[in-house]
């Protein structure tokens, strides 16, 4: 994990040095470690930003990124070069897509989507995943004292309901060691 933290921090400083990415307990480091172990998978990062998550993938993977922010995509192109197919578009553009992915990433995106659109986003993610595909996502826990009064954030019960309504099953893993 220490190698992942160092690698990500070097990349982050290179493409987005003016912003803070997180401390070593940030869940994104854990996700990068998981992504680095993937081989020969087709991965879509919805809301890919500057491409840091996609940069953690082994080159045997087929990386795709989608974001609405042109400047973030410019940074992602600078970072990833030809290693990823990047598109300036919203997740809603995936509505009729017939592409299937092994992994779909939603890293710190769900809480930014309007409440009435969250189910649609998750339903779209489920539809474009292969039958044995994995959804990897992060979202702040509203039960954390820092977010307690922020109703754009979700608690586990709300999140579980959304995921089940979108057709997902499985375990929700917590990461933050200080949930309250």
Backbone bond lengths (Angstrom), bond angles and torsions (degrees), N, CA, C in turn:
res aa  C-N    CA-C-N  psi(-1)  N-CA   C-N-CA  omega(-1)  CA-C   N-CA-C  phi
1 X - - - 1.447 - - 1.531 110.59 -
2 X 1.320 116.39 -35.36 1.461 120.29 -179.92 1.526 110.71 -59.60
3 X 1.335 117.39 -39.13 1.466 120.70 177.75 1.519 111.63 -63.31
4 X 1.341 116.70 -40.07 1.464 121.36 179.49 1.528 109.88 -63.88
5 X 1.329 117.17 -45.79 1.466 120.97 -179.80 1.525 109.83 -58.46
6 X 1.325 116.81 -46.25 1.465 120.53 179.46 1.521 112.38 -62.97
7 X 1.330 116.46 -45.10 1.470 120.78 -179.92 1.524 110.78 -61.79
8 X 1.319 116.73 -48.83 1.466 120.74 -178.19 1.523 110.38 -63.65
9 X 1.326 117.44 -42.46 1.462 119.57 179.97 1.529 111.32 -62.07
10 X 1.326 117.88 -40.48 1.473 120.71 177.29 1.531 110.47 -62.69
11 X 1.330 116.59 -45.13 1.467 120.31 179.03 1.522 111.10 -63.89
12 X 1.321 115.81 -44.13 1.462 120.29 -178.10 1.526 110.72 -61.35
13 X 1.331 116.53 -44.63 1.470 119.73 179.42 1.521 110.74 -63.58
14 X 1.328 116.38 -31.20 1.455 120.06 -179.78 1.528 112.26 -70.24
15 X 1.326 117.31 -40.99 1.464 119.64 -173.79 1.521 114.55 -102.00
16 X 1.305 118.75 -22.40 1.464 120.14 -174.09 1.522 110.64 -149.79
17 X 1.294 117.20 49.02 1.454 123.15 -171.54 1.522 113.74 -58.28
18 X 1.320 119.21 -25.13 1.462 120.82 -175.08 1.525 113.65 -78.81
19 X 1.326 117.71 -9.01 1.460 121.06 -179.51 1.526 111.32 -114.64
20 X 1.310 115.10 151.90 1.465 122.41 -179.98 1.530 109.07 -88.55
21 X 1.315 117.97 130.73 1.458 121.01 -178.88 1.513 112.97 -92.97
22 X 1.288 117.93 -26.21 1.458 119.94 179.64 1.516 111.77 136.62
23 X 1.312 115.08 163.31 1.457 120.03 178.14 1.531 109.01 -83.22
24 X 1.331 118.03 172.78 1.473 119.91 -177.25 1.529 115.33 -59.87
25 X 1.329 118.09 -13.07 1.464 120.22 176.09 1.526 112.18 -88.69
26 X 1.324 117.14 -2.80 1.468 120.58 179.80 1.527 109.11 -58.65
27 X 1.310 116.68 131.04 1.467 122.41 -175.95 1.527 112.43 -59.88
28 X 1.324 117.23 -25.27 1.458 119.52 -178.96 1.524 112.32 -63.13
29 X 1.328 117.78 -29.20 1.470 119.33 175.40 1.531 110.18 -65.87
30 X 1.316 115.86 -41.87 1.458 120.43 178.06 1.528 110.19 -62.02
31 X 1.333 116.51 -42.75 1.469 120.07 178.97 1.522 110.44 -64.18
32 X 1.329 117.29 -41.68 1.471 119.76 177.14 1.525 110.88 -58.88
33 X 1.325 116.99 -40.66 1.466 120.08 177.67 1.529 110.20 -61.90
34 X 1.327 117.59 -42.52 1.463 121.31 178.40 1.529 110.82 -64.50
35 X 1.326 116.25 -42.72 1.465 120.38 -179.60 1.522 111.75 -65.40
36 X 1.314 117.27 -35.61 1.463 119.97 -178.29 1.527 112.04 -66.09
37 X 1.329 116.76 -20.30 1.473 120.64 179.46 1.533 112.70 -86.46
38 X 1.328 118.03 -12.46 1.468 121.00 -179.50 1.526 110.79 -70.61
39 X 1.316 115.89 142.48 1.466 122.02 176.54 1.517 109.38 -133.32
40 X 1.336 115.95 136.21 1.468 122.92 173.70 1.525 113.70 55.07
41 X 1.315 116.53 43.26 1.457 122.08 179.06 1.515 109.87 -114.68
42 X 1.323 115.22 157.44 1.459 122.38 174.38 1.530 106.00 -103.79
43 X 1.343 116.03 117.40 1.462 122.06 -171.03 1.522 109.92 -122.21
44 X 1.333 116.53 132.71 1.457 122.65 175.25 1.520 108.86 -117.57
45 X 1.324 116.22 125.10 1.458 122.19 174.32 1.521 107.63 -105.80
46 X 1.335 116.12 106.05 1.460 121.62 178.44 1.523 107.19 -85.25
47 X 1.329 115.93 121.41 1.461 120.56 -173.43 1.519 109.70 80.48
48 X 1.332 116.12 44.73 1.469 122.41 -171.43 1.524 113.96 -68.43
49 X 1.325 118.08 -15.13 1.458 119.52 179.12 1.513 111.64 55.94
50 X 1.323 116.25 -130.70 1.460 120.44 -176.58 1.526 114.22 -85.71
51 X 1.313 118.38 8.31 1.455 121.61 171.11 1.505 117.06 87.75
52 X 1.321 118.56 8.01 1.464 120.24 -177.43 1.524 111.39 -58.51
53 X 1.322 117.76 -45.24 1.476 119.20 -178.14 1.531 110.44 -62.18
54 X 1.318 117.05 -43.65 1.468 120.22 179.54 1.523 111.15 -65.30
55 X 1.325 117.23 -29.30 1.471 119.93 -179.95 1.524 111.74 -67.84
56 X 1.317 117.42 -17.53 1.468 121.16 179.46 1.525 112.36 -78.80
57 X 1.326 117.04 -13.57 1.466 120.97 -178.77 1.518 111.86 -72.92
58 X 1.316 115.45 143.39 1.451 122.41 170.58 1.529 108.22 -63.92
59 X 1.322 116.85 149.39 1.466 120.33 -176.58 1.528 113.69 -67.77
60 X 1.333 118.46 -9.78 1.465 120.24 177.29 1.530 111.47 -74.70
61 X 1.321 116.79 -14.11 1.464 121.68 -178.16 1.517 111.19 -86.11
62 X 1.317 115.30 154.74 1.462 121.92 174.10 1.522 107.29 -98.67
63 X 1.338 116.66 109.49 1.458 122.26 -173.54 1.520 111.09 -99.58
64 X 1.345 115.25 133.16 1.457 122.13 176.95 1.525 107.84 -129.72
65 X 1.331 116.55 138.87 1.448 120.91 178.02 1.509 110.72 -131.53
66 X 1.314 115.57 144.07 1.458 122.59 -178.37 1.527 107.52 -133.54
67 X 1.333 116.68 129.42 1.458 119.90 177.53 1.524 108.61 -157.49
68 X 1.328 116.09 155.14 1.461 120.52 178.58 1.523 112.06 -93.94
69 X 1.312 117.62 -11.25 1.461 122.32 -176.12 1.528 110.85 -91.25
70 X 1.324 115.82 108.03 1.459 121.06 -177.70 1.518 113.45 -61.20
71 X 1.325 117.87 -38.72 1.472 120.73 179.45 1.525 110.78 -66.87
72 X 1.322 117.15 -41.78 1.465 120.06 177.39 1.526 110.20 -62.03
73 X 1.328 117.45 -41.31 1.465 120.53 178.51 1.523 111.75 -66.27
74 X 1.332 117.31 -33.64 1.469 119.81 175.63 1.527 109.70 -61.24
75 X 1.344 115.92 -44.56 1.465 120.36 177.50 1.529 110.87 -63.63
76 X 1.331 116.79 -39.70 1.467 120.59 178.63 1.524 110.55 -63.07
77 X 1.324 117.17 -42.32 1.475 120.56 178.51 1.519 110.70 -63.39
78 X 1.330 116.00 -39.22 1.462 121.12 178.02 1.530 109.86 -63.53
79 X 1.309 116.64 -42.09 1.461 121.82 -178.34 1.526 112.42 -73.26
80 X 1.330 117.08 -44.29 1.464 121.32 -170.20 1.527 114.31 -95.97
81 X 1.310 116.99 -21.95 1.461 119.34 -176.71 1.514 110.13 58.25
82 X 1.326 115.81 -130.10 1.465 119.99 -178.08 1.532 112.79 -89.89
83 X 1.326 118.03 8.37 1.466 121.36 -178.90 1.524 113.36 -72.67
84 X 1.332 117.15 -13.62 1.464 119.41 -177.30 1.518 110.39 -141.39
85 X 1.318 114.72 150.05 1.458 122.04 172.85 1.521 105.69 -95.22
86 X 1.338 116.70 114.51 1.456 121.72 -175.39 1.520 109.82 -113.73
87 X 1.328 115.70 138.94 1.461 120.44 -177.09 1.524 109.89 -134.97
88 X 1.330 115.71 134.18 1.458 120.54 175.40 1.522 107.76 -87.11
89 X 1.311 114.71 103.30 1.447 120.30 -178.53 1.517 109.37 -169.45
90 X 1.309 115.82 167.77 1.456 122.80 176.89 1.535 109.59 -91.90
91 X 1.306 116.02 159.68 1.466 120.54 176.21 1.528 110.44 -59.00
92 X 1.315 117.10 -25.67 1.467 120.34 -179.29 1.528 111.74 -64.19
93 X 1.329 117.05 -22.48 1.468 121.28 177.81 1.527 111.71 -68.17
94 X 1.323 116.70 -14.04 1.471 120.91 178.89 1.519 111.95 -80.89
95 X 1.322 117.14 -2.16 1.459 123.33 -174.80 1.505 115.17 -44.76
96 X 1.309 118.15 -46.25 1.462 121.53 -177.13 1.527 113.01 -108.40
97 X 1.312 116.65 7.19 1.462 120.31 -177.23 1.529 111.07 -60.20
98 X 1.314 115.91 136.88 1.458 121.80 176.67 1.523 111.38 -100.46
99 X 1.345 116.59 -0.95 1.461 120.73 179.88 1.517 109.67 -66.43
100 X 1.321 115.80 148.09 1.459 121.43 177.37 1.527 108.70 -124.09
101 X 1.310 115.40 138.63 1.466 122.43 -176.49 1.519 110.33 -120.78
102 X 1.333 114.39 150.18 1.469 120.50 174.37 1.529 110.45 -77.98
103 X 1.329 115.02 -34.25 1.467 121.13 -177.45 1.526 108.42 -139.03
104 X 1.332 115.46 134.81 1.458 121.85 170.69 1.524 107.07 -119.94
105 X 1.338 115.32 129.41 1.461 122.21 178.53 1.522 110.54 -104.45
106 X 1.317 115.96 134.73 1.471 123.29 171.75 1.527 105.43 -131.95
107 X 1.312 116.91 82.77 1.466 121.13 -174.12 1.520 109.58 -97.05
108 X 1.318 115.29 113.02 1.467 122.96 -177.62 1.526 111.53 51.26
109 X 1.312 116.00 47.23 1.461 121.16 178.89 1.525 111.83 -117.82
110 X 1.307 117.36 -40.84 1.466 121.49 -172.81 1.530 111.82 -54.83
111 X 1.319 117.20 -39.14 1.468 120.00 -178.38 1.529 112.91 -72.37
112 X 1.325 116.73 -13.67 1.471 120.59 178.92 1.524 112.77 -91.03
113 X 1.316 116.25 -11.13 1.465 122.21 -178.14 1.526 108.87 -88.15
114 X 1.317 116.27 137.43 1.470 120.74 178.24 1.525 109.35 -53.67
115 X 1.319 115.66 141.31 1.461 121.43 -175.54 1.511 114.93 -49.60
116 X 1.334 117.21 -41.37 1.462 120.07 -177.95 1.527 112.76 -75.78
117 X 1.327 118.29 -8.83 1.469 121.72 179.26 1.528 113.23 -102.07
118 X 1.314 117.51 -9.42 1.470 120.66 -176.01 1.524 112.04 -62.25
119 X 1.323 116.62 -44.12 1.457 119.50 179.43 1.525 110.34 -62.91
120 X 1.309 117.13 -40.07 1.461 120.98 178.44 1.533 110.91 -62.25
121 X 1.323 117.29 -42.81 1.464 121.16 176.94 1.527 111.06 -60.44
122 X 1.318 116.82 -48.16 1.467 120.29 -179.04 1.525 111.86 -67.52
123 X 1.324 118.26 -36.36 1.459 121.57 176.60 1.522 110.31 -64.38
124 X 1.325 116.85 -40.25 1.461 121.25 176.36 1.521 110.40 -63.54
125 X 1.325 116.47 -45.20 1.470 120.19 178.63 1.529 110.22 -58.91
126 X 1.325 117.73 -42.78 1.475 121.16 -179.97 1.523 110.77 -63.62
127 X 1.335 116.29 -41.33 1.459 120.57 -177.56 1.524 112.49 -65.91
128 X 1.336 117.81 -35.53 1.469 119.68 -177.26 1.524 113.12 -89.14
129 X 1.326 116.67 -3.45 1.466 120.05 174.84 1.526 110.26 -82.61
130 X 1.320 115.70 143.62 1.459 119.53 171.16 1.519 107.91 -63.87
131 X 1.323 116.84 161.61 1.469 120.76 -177.78 1.525 112.59 -54.07
132 X 1.322 116.69 -36.53 1.463 120.78 179.70 1.529 112.03 -101.54
133 X 1.345 116.21 18.67 1.461 121.40 -177.11 1.519 112.65 -74.78
134 X 1.337 114.53 166.91 1.463 121.55 -178.36 1.521 110.79 -123.20
135 X 1.316 115.37 134.81 1.453 122.42 169.87 1.522 106.55 -96.34
136 X 1.327 116.30 125.06 1.461 121.36 174.86 1.511 106.24 -117.86
137 X 1.328 116.20 121.36 1.454 118.73 -177.83 1.516 109.85 -143.52
138 X 1.305 114.60 159.55 1.455 121.39 171.42 1.517 107.69 -130.91
139 X 1.303 115.15 148.47 1.454 121.64 173.45 1.521 106.75 -159.31
140 X 1.327 117.63 141.80 1.461 118.91 179.79 1.523 111.88 -63.27
141 X 1.314 115.92 147.74 1.450 123.61 178.52 1.531 108.52 -87.68
142 X 1.326 116.53 116.86 1.461 119.89 -178.93 1.522 112.36 -62.85
143 X 1.319 118.48 -19.73 1.456 120.25 179.19 1.526 112.39 -77.19
144 X 1.331 117.01 -11.74 1.453 120.77 173.44 1.523 107.36 -64.52
145 X 1.311 117.62 137.42 1.465 121.40 -177.07 1.530 112.02 -55.22
146 X 1.303 117.24 -33.51 1.464 121.25 -178.44 1.526 111.72 -64.52
147 X 1.347 117.48 -32.96 1.469 122.13 -175.56 1.520 113.48 -107.19
148 X 1.313 118.43 0.92 1.464 122.46 -168.49 1.523 114.33 -49.31
149 X 1.298 119.23 -38.77 1.470 121.31 -177.91 1.522 112.82 -97.36
150 X 1.316 117.34 9.76 1.463 121.05 -178.42 1.524 108.42 -100.45
151 X 1.308 116.69 100.15 1.461 120.16 -173.92 1.525 113.61 -80.36
152 X 1.342 117.27 1.63 1.465 119.76 169.92 1.526 109.32 -76.20
153 X 1.328 116.89 -21.08 1.462 121.97 178.34 1.531 108.55 -84.73
154 X 1.315 115.89 162.00 1.462 121.29 -176.59 1.523 110.97 -114.56
155 X 1.315 116.31 150.11 1.452 118.79 168.33 1.533 107.54 -98.14
156 X 1.317 117.08 173.59 1.470 120.20 -173.93 1.526 112.33 -62.59
157 X 1.320 117.76 -38.04 1.469 120.78 -179.49 1.535 110.32 -62.78
158 X 1.340 117.27 -45.80 1.458 121.41 178.79 1.530 111.07 -63.33
159 X 1.332 114.80 -42.52 1.462 120.21 -179.64 1.525 110.97 -64.14
160 X 1.314 116.99 -45.59 1.472 121.08 179.04 1.532 110.61 -59.71
161 X 1.328 116.99 -42.93 1.463 121.05 178.90 1.531 110.75 -61.41
162 X 1.333 117.25 -45.79 1.470 120.88 178.67 1.525 111.02 -60.34
163 X 1.322 116.53 -47.13 1.468 120.41 -177.71 1.526 111.20 -63.39
164 X 1.320 117.19 -44.82 1.469 120.23 179.30 1.529 110.83 -64.94
165 X 1.321 117.16 -39.32 1.469 121.00 178.77 1.521 111.43 -64.31
166 X 1.336 116.64 -28.86 1.472 121.13 179.43 1.527 112.04 -86.51
167 X 1.329 117.72 -2.94 1.461 120.31 176.99 1.517 114.81 98.75
168 X 1.329 117.90 10.50 1.458 120.78 178.62 1.520 110.20 -91.68
169 X 1.309 115.04 149.28 1.459 121.32 171.28 1.521 106.55 -136.72
170 X 1.281 116.05 164.07 1.459 118.96 179.87 1.504 110.74 126.17
171 X 1.306 114.04 -171.25 1.450 121.20 -173.98 1.523 111.01 -96.17
172 X 1.317 115.41 142.41 1.461 122.04 170.22 1.519 105.72 -98.10
173 X 1.315 116.14 120.55 1.457 120.71 -179.89 1.515 109.50 -96.30
174 X 1.298 117.19 134.44 1.455 121.73 175.07 1.514 108.98 -92.80
175 X 1.301 116.65 152.79 1.461 119.22 179.64 1.513 110.75 -124.90
176 X 1.312 117.67 -45.76 1.453 121.27 -174.22 1.525 110.21 -58.00
177 X 1.342 116.71 117.35 1.458 118.08 -178.74 1.533 112.79 -74.45
178 X 1.323 117.80 -4.18 1.458 121.91 -179.02 1.522 109.53 -125.05
179 X 1.353 118.29 67.77 1.461 121.12 -172.31 1.518 114.41 -69.84
180 X 1.315 118.94 -18.85 1.473 119.31 -176.96 1.523 109.81 -125.05
